[in-house]
Amino acid sequence: MDTVHTTAALLPDPAELRAYLRALAVLDQAICRDPRFSRYSFSTTWGPGTEAALMDNGSGDDFSVLFPRPVCSSMASTTSRR
């Protein structure tokens, strides 16, 4: 099982990750049309000087990536159901 540190090391640089997650949120909104079924979102006003990329699949798996200036941080959780 990977740790957050090994997973974070595999991510692209923050600018590329931000662009990718923002595009994913736009595509999700365009495909789903109904916000209740969207999994990905991107907030440019999450906090002062901070943007956030969020994913929640409604089954307990989620992640958030914060893009404060000048550093990037992330948090993820999963729930395995068998």
C-alpha positions in Angstrom: 0.0 0.0 0.0 1.4 3.4 -1.0 1.7 6.2 1.4 0.7 9.8 0.6 4.4 10.6 0.3 5.1 8.0 -2.5 1.8 9.0 -4.2 2.7 12.7 -4.1 6.1 12.1 -5.6 4.3 10.7 -8.7 2.3 13.8 -9.3 3.3 16.4 -11.9 4.5 19.8 -10.8 1.8 22.0 -9.1 1.1 24.2 -12.2 0.5 21.1 -14.4 -1.6 19.4 -11.8 -3.7 22.5 -11.3 -4.4 22.7 -15.0 -5.2 19.0 -15.3 -7.6 19.0 -12.3 -9.3 22.3 -13.4 -9.9 20.8 -16.9 -11.2 17.6 -15.4 -13.7 19.6 -13.3 -14.8 21.5 -16.5 -15.3 18.3 -18.4 -17.2 16.6 -15.6 -19.6 19.6 -15.4 -20.1 19.6 -19.2 -20.8 15.8 -19.3 -22.9 15.6 -16.2 -24.9 18.8 -16.5 -26.5 18.0 -13.1 -24.3 19.1 -10.2 -25.7 16.3 -8.1 -23.9 13.8 -10.3 -20.6 15.6 -10.8 -17.6 14.1 -9.1 -15.0 16.8 -9.7 -15.0 20.4 -8.8 -12.6 23.3 -8.8 -12.9 26.4 -6.6 -10.9 29.5 -7.4 -12.3 31.2 -4.2 -11.8 28.3 -1.7 -9.9 30.6 0.7 -7.8 33.8 0.6 -5.1 33.2 -2.1 -6.0 29.5 -2.2 -7.7 27.4 -5.0 -9.0 23.9 -4.4 -9.6 20.9 -6.6 -12.0 18.4 -5.1 -13.3 14.9 -5.9 -16.1 13.0 -4.1 -17.6 9.9 -5.7 -20.4 9.7 -3.1 -19.2 6.3 -1.9 -16.6 7.5 0.6 -13.7 8.0 -1.8 -12.6 11.6 -2.1 -9.6 13.9 -2.4 -8.8 17.6 -2.2 -5.7 19.4 -3.5 -5.1 22.9 -2.3 -3.2 25.4 -4.4 -2.1 28.2 -2.0 0.5 30.6 -3.2 3.4 29.4 -3.5 2.9 25.8 -2.2 0.7 22.9 -3.1 -0.8 20.4 -0.6 -3.1 17.4 -0.9 -5.4 15.1 1.1 -7.1 11.9 0.1 -9.3 9.3 1.7 -10.8 6.1 0.5 -13.4 3.7 1.8 -13.2 0.1 0.6 -16.6 -1.7 0.6 -16.8 -5.4 0.0 
